[in-house]
Amino acid sequence: MQGVRAEPSEGPPDESPGGPLWGDLLREALAEERARKDSLERRGGVMVTASAFLSAFVLSLLTFTFDNISELPRVETWAVWVALGGFLLAAALGLVVSWPVGYSEPTVAWLEKINEQSHWDDSHKTAAHRVNQSRLMTLRSYRRVNGTKAGVVTAALFAETVGIASLAVLILALIY
C-alpha cells in the first residue's frame, strides 16, 4: 500500500441532482399561495359581515334618532348616503373576493395520463420535472388570481373606511 497515492479531490461529490430542491421550493411557494387564497377569501367574508353590521347600525341610529328620516339636515343626509354607499360597495367587493374562481390545477385527465403504467417506468428526473411543471403552472395561476383578489380586498377596505368616516361625520353631526 505504500506506492498508492490518493487522487486530489475537487470537493465533495454531488450525491443527488438539484431537482428535488427546486421541487421543494415550488411546493412551499404553492402552499403559501394557497394559504394566501384562503386568507383573502376570509377577508372578503369579513368585509361582507362588517359592512352589513355597520349598515344596520347606521339605519338603527337614524330610526332611534329621528321620527321621520326624510327630515334629516343636509350634512346628515349626505353622511348617511356616503356611509351606506361605502358599506354596500365594500360588501359587494367582499362577495367578489369570496366568489369561487377557477384556478389552473392539474386536470383529472392529465393525472390519469401520468398514472398510466407506461409512465411508471419514467426516470425519477423525468417524473420530478413533470411534477414541478404542474406545480409551476398552478403557482402561476394562484399568483395571478390572488393578485387580483388582493386588489379587490384593498378597494373594499378603502370603501369601508370611507363608510366609517362618513358614519363618524353622521354621529358628530347628530351630537352637535
Secondary structure as GFF3:
##gff-version 3
##sequence-region A 1 176
A	DSSP	alpha_helix	19	65	.	.	.	ID=ss1
A	DSSP	three_ten_helix	69	71	.	.	.	ID=ss2
A	DSSP	alpha_helix	74	98	.	.	.	ID=ss3
A	DSSP	alpha_helix	108	114	.	.	.	ID=ss4
A	DSSP	alpha_helix	117	120	.	.	.	ID=ss5
A	DSSP	alpha_helix	124	175	.	.	.	ID=ss6
###
